[in-house]
Amino acid sequence: MRLEPARLHVFTDFDGTITRPDTLEFLTSRFGGGPALYRETGRLLREGRLTLREGILRDLESLTVPFAVAAAAVRAEVRVDPAFPVFARWCAARRIPLTIVSAGFVEIIDLLLSPADRAGAEVRANRLEPGSWRCRFRDDSPDGHDKGAPLRAARQAGRRTVFVGDGLSDREPARVADLVFARRGRSLVEWCHEQSIGCVEFEGFEEVRAHLDARLAA
């Protein structure tokens, strides 16, 4: 199936998709309730006993260090897929809108992605109150940020939507998207199979770019 650049809009998750590892997992494990708390939050989310909004707050409330201390560790130890800035420039060169949709935080994204790395990509995420771990959610949805909303709007405007993701917060945008890339070995792949949603498994953004490039040239 050929894709037309003029009609395409690409959306991508941030944590666990652009980064390794998920930054909230890193923060909770290192500076909060520890890996066991993070795993328990994940279990409660999967069982439907917590909303995503509640799960994020649960992990955030366990953090015990100032933001500046955690920020230094995030910069030093969380890795950005080196193929992502290349992918962002590839989209920009073809005038394909690229939007980062995250259940995480603008302030954390800003630590890891410079404006040059984003190449003009829009960022839609929750926010932290300055100098604190208090969250200002993007909207009033149970997730705190309805990541499917911009994909629905893009489709209503006649765009073909691509979504790249890896985990639980990515289910709604994956349900909406015309084409889904799900990171290999992560929970989104299994969920897409359970829901009979076709997905392309990937490990890094070089694979995403190559796949889209082939479809644009078909």
Backbone bond lengths (Angstrom), bond angles and torsions (degrees), N, CA, C in turn:
res aa  C-N    CA-C-N  psi(-1)  N-CA   C-N-CA  omega(-1)  CA-C   N-CA-C  phi
1 M - - - 1.458 - - 1.518 109.16 -
2 R 1.336 116.72 122.82 1.455 121.17 -179.18 1.521 109.97 -79.56
3 L 1.329 115.77 140.21 1.454 122.02 175.68 1.526 109.03 -108.29
4 E 1.322 116.57 140.82 1.459 121.43 179.63 1.526 109.22 -102.44
5 P 1.338 118.70 121.61 1.467 120.60 -178.99 1.524 113.32 -54.29
6 A 1.315 117.33 -36.58 1.467 120.93 -175.92 1.528 112.33 -67.00
7 R 1.326 117.29 -19.99 1.464 120.51 -178.45 1.528 112.71 -107.65
8 L 1.311 117.40 -1.81 1.463 121.13 -170.58 1.535 111.22 -90.08
9 H 1.328 116.30 145.06 1.473 122.39 170.04 1.520 106.67 -139.78
10 V 1.320 116.35 122.99 1.462 122.19 -177.79 1.528 109.12 -102.73
11 F 1.324 115.30 132.95 1.465 123.31 176.40 1.520 108.09 -121.36
12 T 1.321 116.49 141.55 1.457 119.21 177.82 1.522 111.38 -140.11
13 D 1.314 115.04 142.37 1.457 123.12 168.36 1.533 108.05 -68.10
14 F 1.321 116.13 164.53 1.470 121.49 178.62 1.521 111.90 -107.34
15 D 1.334 117.04 -64.56 1.463 121.32 -173.27 1.522 111.92 -70.25
16 G 1.325 115.78 123.69 1.457 120.51 179.59 1.513 113.32 81.94
17 T 1.323 116.84 -8.26 1.465 121.67 179.31 1.526 109.62 -112.28
18 I 1.335 116.58 -57.85 1.462 121.00 171.69 1.519 109.79 -81.53
19 T 1.349 116.78 -32.67 1.467 120.65 -176.67 1.518 111.74 -108.13
20 R 1.321 114.56 159.55 1.460 123.47 167.01 1.519 106.05 -134.46
21 P 1.321 121.06 119.32 1.463 126.23 -3.92 1.521 110.74 -87.95
22 D 1.324 115.93 -171.04 1.453 122.98 168.25 1.535 107.98 -57.30
23 T 1.343 117.53 131.11 1.461 118.63 -173.72 1.530 113.06 -70.36
24 L 1.346 118.43 -32.96 1.463 118.61 177.33 1.529 110.38 -69.28
25 E 1.321 117.03 -35.38 1.466 119.96 174.15 1.526 109.95 -62.01
26 F 1.323 116.81 -44.80 1.463 121.16 179.14 1.523 110.95 -60.38
27 L 1.339 116.69 -48.18 1.459 120.97 -177.30 1.531 111.94 -64.90
28 T 1.329 116.49 -44.71 1.466 120.11 -179.14 1.518 110.83 -65.63
29 S 1.319 116.23 -41.68 1.464 120.29 -178.46 1.519 111.93 -67.69
30 R 1.337 116.54 -39.32 1.464 120.32 -175.24 1.525 113.34 -86.56
31 F 1.332 116.90 -40.96 1.461 120.29 -169.21 1.524 114.02 -122.08
32 G 1.320 117.37 4.43 1.456 120.14 -176.98 1.514 112.72 -126.63
33 G 1.327 114.91 -134.08 1.457 120.87 -175.50 1.505 114.86 -73.38
34 G 1.337 117.72 -4.86 1.455 121.44 176.76 1.516 113.15 91.79
35 P 1.338 116.63 172.60 1.465 121.02 -178.42 1.528 113.22 -57.01
36 A 1.331 117.17 -35.45 1.469 119.79 -177.66 1.526 110.75 -64.63
37 L 1.334 117.17 -41.01 1.466 120.09 178.30 1.519 110.26 -64.35
38 Y 1.328 116.97 -43.97 1.465 120.20 -179.66 1.525 110.90 -61.70
39 R 1.323 117.02 -42.73 1.468 120.30 178.67 1.524 111.00 -64.46
40 E 1.346 116.26 -39.56 1.459 119.31 179.95 1.526 110.53 -65.85
41 T 1.326 117.32 -40.45 1.468 120.35 176.21 1.521 110.00 -58.93
42 G 1.320 116.98 -44.17 1.462 120.61 178.31 1.518 112.08 -60.43
43 R 1.327 116.56 -41.24 1.472 119.98 179.13 1.526 110.75 -64.09
44 L 1.322 117.08 -44.37 1.464 120.83 179.54 1.529 111.69 -63.59
45 L 1.315 116.43 -35.22 1.461 120.60 176.52 1.527 110.54 -66.23
46 R 1.329 115.93 -47.27 1.469 119.60 -178.96 1.521 111.61 -63.29
47 E 1.332 117.07 -32.89 1.464 121.08 179.63 1.525 112.53 -81.20
48 G 1.323 116.95 -4.58 1.456 120.49 -179.93 1.516 113.93 77.25
49 R 1.326 117.20 15.97 1.472 121.20 -178.68 1.524 111.97 -89.06
50 L 1.322 116.78 -12.39 1.462 123.21 172.49 1.515 108.76 -132.60
51 T 1.332 116.97 144.90 1.457 120.03 166.36 1.520 108.16 -78.34
52 L 1.317 116.99 164.99 1.457 119.19 177.78 1.525 110.26 -62.57
53 R 1.328 116.89 -38.86 1.464 120.80 176.71 1.543 110.08 -56.09
54 E 1.329 116.77 -46.42 1.461 120.63 -179.11 1.525 111.59 -67.15
55 G 1.332 116.09 -37.68 1.453 119.72 179.62 1.516 112.51 -65.27
56 I 1.345 116.80 -42.03 1.459 120.63 177.59 1.526 110.41 -61.36
57 L 1.333 116.29 -45.82 1.464 119.88 179.39 1.524 111.52 -62.02
58 R 1.327 116.56 -39.12 1.465 120.78 -179.79 1.524 110.91 -59.29
59 D 1.322 116.56 -45.91 1.459 120.00 179.83 1.530 111.50 -70.68
60 L 1.334 116.91 -43.33 1.468 120.02 -179.47 1.522 111.79 -60.38
61 E 1.321 115.97 -41.26 1.464 119.95 -176.38 1.528 112.56 -66.31
62 S 1.325 116.46 -14.24 1.474 118.88 179.20 1.531 112.20 -86.44
63 L 1.337 118.41 -9.50 1.465 120.80 -175.83 1.529 110.40 -72.83
64 T 1.335 115.69 138.04 1.469 120.19 -170.82 1.523 113.59 -122.96
65 V 1.327 119.33 3.28 1.475 120.61 -177.37 1.524 109.57 -115.04
66 P 1.330 118.17 157.81 1.460 120.65 175.67 1.530 110.88 -61.95
67 F 1.325 115.00 152.79 1.464 119.80 -178.89 1.528 111.18 -55.86
68 A 1.328 117.65 -41.04 1.469 120.24 -176.31 1.525 112.12 -61.34
69 V 1.333 117.44 -36.79 1.469 120.96 178.46 1.528 110.01 -65.80
70 A 1.325 115.74 -47.13 1.455 119.79 179.65 1.526 111.36 -64.92
71 A 1.326 116.64 -38.03 1.464 120.63 -178.93 1.524 111.13 -60.56
72 A 1.320 116.86 -41.51 1.464 120.11 179.29 1.524 110.95 -62.21
73 A 1.324 116.93 -39.80 1.464 120.32 179.15 1.516 111.40 -69.27
74 V 1.328 116.65 -39.43 1.472 119.99 178.09 1.524 109.79 -60.64
75 R 1.330 116.91 -47.16 1.470 120.11 179.79 1.527 111.40 -59.95
76 A 1.339 116.22 -38.11 1.464 120.48 -174.46 1.520 112.99 -78.78
77 E 1.339 117.58 -30.41 1.468 118.42 -166.50 1.525 116.09 -121.95
78 V 1.326 118.54 -18.06 1.465 119.48 177.67 1.523 108.31 -88.81
79 R 1.316 116.39 132.31 1.457 121.54 -174.95 1.526 110.46 -102.78
80 V 1.329 115.36 134.74 1.464 121.74 170.68 1.516 108.14 -93.74
81 D 1.325 116.70 134.88 1.456 120.76 175.55 1.535 108.09 -54.59
82 P 1.328 118.83 117.63 1.467 119.94 -177.27 1.519 113.16 -63.17
83 A 1.328 117.39 -17.03 1.464 120.43 177.91 1.525 112.07 -80.97
84 F 1.363 117.86 -12.09 1.461 117.66 -177.88 1.523 113.22 -67.40
85 P 1.342 120.75 -48.45 1.464 118.54 177.62 1.526 112.99 -57.92
86 V 1.323 116.65 -35.26 1.468 120.77 176.00 1.523 109.90 -63.74
87 F 1.325 116.23 -42.93 1.460 121.25 178.54 1.526 110.74 -63.66
88 A 1.336 117.12 -43.06 1.466 120.36 178.99 1.523 111.06 -60.73
89 R 1.323 117.05 -41.90 1.477 119.72 177.97 1.522 111.10 -67.56
90 W 1.328 116.69 -35.80 1.475 121.09 177.39 1.525 109.78 -60.69
91 C 1.339 116.97 -44.58 1.469 120.63 177.20 1.523 110.59 -62.69
92 A 1.337 116.68 -46.36 1.467 120.28 -177.83 1.523 111.41 -61.16
93 A 1.333 116.66 -40.02 1.463 120.08 -178.99 1.520 112.25 -64.16
94 R 1.329 116.40 -26.66 1.468 121.31 -179.84 1.533 112.00 -100.88
95 R 1.326 115.86 6.30 1.464 122.75 -179.24 1.531 111.78 56.47
96 I 1.334 114.58 37.71 1.462 121.50 174.86 1.525 107.31 -94.53
97 P 1.333 119.51 116.58 1.469 119.78 178.57 1.525 111.05 -58.97
98 L 1.328 115.16 137.99 1.464 122.26 178.06 1.528 107.77 -126.70
99 T 1.327 116.20 125.63 1.458 121.48 -178.37 1.519 109.88 -126.35
100 I 1.331 116.65 127.88 1.466 122.05 173.06 1.519 107.60 -89.50
101 V 1.330 116.52 118.70 1.470 121.54 178.53 1.529 107.49 -114.26
102 S 1.326 116.22 118.35 1.459 119.41 -170.55 1.515 111.78 -133.65
103 A 1.337 115.95 141.84 1.460 121.60 169.33 1.521 110.89 -82.54
104 G 1.334 115.80 -1.89 1.451 121.57 176.98 1.526 111.52 -89.47
105 F 1.324 116.50 -143.38 1.456 120.65 -165.61 1.522 112.27 -130.90
106 V 1.333 114.61 138.28 1.457 120.70 178.03 1.526 110.55 -54.19
107 E 1.336 116.67 -42.22 1.461 120.98 -175.98 1.524 112.49 -63.18
108 I 1.325 117.43 -33.84 1.467 120.71 177.35 1.529 110.08 -75.39
109 I 1.323 116.87 -41.52 1.463 120.26 176.67 1.524 110.45 -58.23
110 D 1.350 116.39 -41.86 1.463 120.39 179.67 1.524 112.77 -62.64
111 L 1.335 117.50 -27.61 1.461 120.56 177.61 1.523 111.79 -67.05
112 L 1.316 116.23 -31.14 1.470 121.04 -168.11 1.522 114.69 -109.13
113 L 1.325 117.16 -22.53 1.461 120.34 -179.09 1.523 109.59 -123.06
114 S 1.315 117.08 116.29 1.460 121.37 175.35 1.530 108.97 -77.05
115 P 1.331 118.02 164.69 1.468 119.56 174.34 1.526 112.40 -54.72
116 A 1.334 117.35 -36.48 1.472 119.95 178.39 1.519 111.31 -66.02
117 D 1.337 116.66 -38.10 1.462 120.55 178.72 1.530 111.24 -63.28
118 R 1.341 116.82 -33.84 1.466 121.06 -176.98 1.519 112.45 -82.07
119 A 1.321 116.95 -25.47 1.473 121.76 -179.97 1.526 111.90 52.77
120 G 1.331 116.22 42.06 1.455 120.05 177.06 1.509 115.33 89.44
121 A 1.319 118.73 1.28 1.469 120.95 -179.78 1.529 110.09 -63.02
122 E 1.324 115.46 138.96 1.461 121.36 174.60 1.527 108.88 -75.54
123 V 1.338 116.68 147.81 1.465 121.91 175.92 1.512 108.85 -119.66
124 R 1.325 116.01 124.33 1.466 122.67 175.70 1.528 106.70 -122.14
125 A 1.332 116.46 111.51 1.468 121.01 -175.97 1.522 108.81 -156.24
126 N 1.332 115.10 170.71 1.453 120.95 172.59 1.529 109.14 -71.24
127 R 1.335 115.61 172.92 1.464 119.87 179.01 1.526 109.63 -131.05
128 L 1.328 115.14 157.26 1.456 122.48 171.94 1.526 108.42 -106.05
129 E 1.332 116.00 141.78 1.458 118.61 172.98 1.525 108.08 -65.03
130 P 1.337 117.52 138.34 1.476 121.05 -172.90 1.519 113.39 -49.10
131 G 1.332 114.48 128.05 1.454 121.18 175.73 1.508 115.82 71.21
132 S 1.335 117.78 15.66 1.466 120.00 -176.04 1.522 109.67 -139.44
133 W 1.336 114.69 177.85 1.460 121.46 173.71 1.527 111.22 -106.04
134 R 1.317 117.50 16.46 1.470 121.07 176.93 1.520 109.40 -79.89
135 C 1.310 114.71 128.22 1.474 120.93 -172.52 1.517 111.43 -94.49
136 R 1.329 115.14 137.42 1.452 121.89 168.63 1.527 106.70 -111.20
137 F 1.321 116.07 101.47 1.456 120.00 -176.75 1.525 110.65 -67.96
138 R 1.302 115.26 152.93 1.461 120.71 -175.35 1.524 111.88 -70.89
139 D 1.352 117.69 -33.08 1.462 120.33 -179.45 1.523 109.67 -149.35
140 D 1.319 116.40 -176.00 1.463 121.84 -175.38 1.528 113.27 -94.66
141 S 1.302 118.03 10.36 1.461 120.83 -178.83 1.522 110.85 -70.03
142 P 1.344 117.83 161.74 1.472 120.21 177.08 1.526 113.26 -58.21
143 D 1.341 116.59 -24.90 1.461 120.02 178.29 1.522 112.39 -82.46
144 G 1.337 117.30 -14.83 1.462 120.09 -174.19 1.506 112.41 84.15
145 H 1.321 116.32 -22.99 1.466 123.52 175.51 1.522 106.38 -154.71
146 D 1.318 116.70 109.47 1.457 121.43 178.22 1.525 108.37 -76.94
147 K 1.331 115.99 94.76 1.464 120.87 -175.29 1.521 112.91 -70.91
148 G 1.331 116.97 -15.00 1.460 119.48 177.42 1.516 113.16 -80.09
149 A 1.350 117.47 -19.41 1.466 120.97 -173.67 1.530 113.40 -58.55
150 P 1.341 119.91 -47.71 1.464 118.09 -179.38 1.526 113.08 -67.52
151 L 1.328 117.48 -28.04 1.468 119.14 176.24 1.521 110.41 -70.19
152 R 1.333 116.79 -40.76 1.462 119.41 177.35 1.525 110.70 -61.94
153 A 1.344 116.23 -41.51 1.468 120.10 179.27 1.527 111.01 -64.74
154 A 1.333 116.80 -40.66 1.461 120.15 179.47 1.528 110.96 -64.49
155 R 1.311 116.87 -41.11 1.468 119.45 178.83 1.517 111.13 -65.82
156 Q 1.328 116.93 -38.86 1.464 119.89 177.94 1.529 111.24 -64.21
157 A 1.341 116.34 -27.35 1.462 121.14 177.85 1.526 112.27 -84.93
158 G 1.332 117.09 3.90 1.457 120.88 176.50 1.509 115.51 92.10
159 R 1.328 117.23 11.87 1.460 120.87 179.77 1.523 111.51 -85.97
160 R 1.340 115.76 150.02 1.460 121.57 166.88 1.525 106.64 -90.09
161 T 1.320 117.45 127.56 1.458 121.07 -172.51 1.520 112.07 -106.62
162 V 1.315 114.45 137.21 1.467 123.20 175.32 1.523 106.97 -117.57
163 F 1.333 116.61 134.74 1.460 119.74 176.64 1.518 109.81 -126.16
164 V 1.336 114.65 137.18 1.463 122.19 179.16 1.533 107.74 -120.63
165 G 1.328 117.67 122.45 1.464 118.87 -176.45 1.514 112.77 -157.76
166 D 1.350 114.08 -173.85 1.470 117.04 -176.14 1.520 114.99 -145.32
167 G 1.366 118.72 -24.93 1.453 117.10 -167.75 1.509 116.43 -136.47
168 L 1.333 114.24 -159.25 1.454 121.60 -171.18 1.525 112.48 -61.96
169 S 1.328 117.99 -40.54 1.472 119.76 -178.39 1.522 112.56 -69.96
170 D 1.341 116.58 -7.09 1.461 121.08 -177.08 1.528 113.37 -96.28
171 R 1.314 117.00 2.82 1.464 119.09 -175.51 1.525 112.82 -65.24
172 E 1.341 117.15 -45.78 1.459 118.93 -176.85 1.526 111.98 -66.00
173 P 1.343 119.79 -47.43 1.464 117.36 175.99 1.526 113.06 -62.30
174 A 1.332 118.06 -33.91 1.459 120.03 176.83 1.526 111.15 -65.46
175 R 1.332 115.98 -34.70 1.458 120.48 178.52 1.540 111.13 -65.12
176 V 1.332 115.78 -30.47 1.470 121.60 -174.32 1.524 112.37 -88.96
177 A 1.341 117.72 -34.73 1.460 122.25 -167.97 1.530 113.50 -65.06
178 D 1.325 115.08 152.32 1.465 120.94 173.80 1.526 111.39 -75.68
179 L 1.332 116.72 -33.37 1.463 121.89 -179.31 1.526 108.10 -139.10
180 V 1.334 116.13 128.00 1.468 121.57 -176.18 1.521 110.13 -116.17
181 F 1.319 115.46 131.70 1.459 122.63 168.16 1.524 106.93 -108.42
182 A 1.323 117.72 123.73 1.469 122.41 -178.77 1.526 108.47 -119.40
183 R 1.315 115.58 127.87 1.456 119.66 -175.93 1.522 110.90 -63.92
184 R 1.301 114.80 129.99 1.464 123.56 -175.99 1.531 110.91 -58.29
185 G 1.349 115.78 132.40 1.450 120.89 176.13 1.511 115.14 83.87
186 R 1.340 117.80 1.96 1.454 121.55 -179.59 1.525 109.89 -108.29
187 S 1.328 116.27 168.72 1.465 120.08 -168.20 1.524 114.14 -67.63
188 L 1.329 118.70 -23.78 1.464 119.50 -178.96 1.517 111.65 -63.56
189 V 1.317 117.01 -34.06 1.469 120.37 178.91 1.523 110.49 -60.32
190 E 1.320 116.41 -50.94 1.468 121.07 -179.26 1.526 110.82 -61.25
191 W 1.339 116.83 -42.74 1.461 120.45 -179.44 1.528 110.85 -63.73
192 C 1.324 117.66 -42.61 1.474 120.26 178.09 1.527 110.92 -59.93
193 H 1.323 116.44 -40.83 1.462 119.51 178.06 1.526 110.90 -64.45
194 E 1.339 116.72 -42.31 1.465 120.57 179.39 1.526 111.67 -62.59
195 Q 1.338 116.03 -34.58 1.467 121.47 -176.99 1.529 112.92 -92.35
196 S 1.326 116.51 4.49 1.470 122.06 -177.59 1.527 111.76 57.23
197 I 1.340 115.67 39.03 1.461 122.55 174.85 1.525 107.54 -101.45
198 G 1.309 116.62 119.96 1.457 119.96 179.26 1.515 110.84 -65.58
199 C 1.323 116.73 138.94 1.470 119.59 177.86 1.522 109.48 -146.18
200 V 1.322 114.27 152.83 1.458 121.79 174.06 1.528 106.69 -100.41
201 E 1.312 117.23 120.92 1.467 120.14 178.87 1.529 109.49 -79.75
202 F 1.328 115.23 141.52 1.464 119.57 -178.56 1.520 109.16 -144.92
203 E 1.318 115.88 161.63 1.459 121.15 175.04 1.522 111.20 -109.41
204 G 1.333 117.57 -35.14 1.461 120.98 -178.86 1.517 110.90 -149.52
205 F 1.324 115.93 172.02 1.462 120.56 -173.80 1.523 113.62 -70.55
206 E 1.317 117.44 -16.45 1.461 118.44 173.63 1.530 110.07 -62.64
207 E 1.336 117.22 -38.86 1.465 120.83 177.69 1.533 111.23 -68.07
208 V 1.325 116.53 -39.86 1.467 120.10 178.61 1.525 109.81 -62.34
209 R 1.333 116.81 -46.95 1.459 120.43 -179.65 1.522 111.98 -61.46
210 A 1.338 115.85 -44.12 1.465 119.34 -178.29 1.525 111.09 -64.11
211 H 1.324 116.50 -40.19 1.470 120.41 -179.98 1.526 110.68 -64.92
212 L 1.335 116.78 -45.65 1.461 119.62 179.74 1.523 111.32 -67.66
213 D 1.316 116.51 -39.04 1.455 120.55 179.24 1.529 110.91 -60.10
214 A 1.334 116.24 -40.55 1.462 119.98 178.14 1.518 111.87 -65.34
215 R 1.329 116.78 -37.48 1.461 119.88 179.78 1.531 111.86 -72.56
216 L 1.333 116.59 -33.39 1.446 119.10 178.05 1.523 110.83 -68.65
217 A 1.342 115.73 -30.46 1.463 119.83 -177.18 1.514 113.25 -89.07
218 A 1.350 117.28 -10.60 1.459 120.92 -174.27 1.525 111.60 -64.77
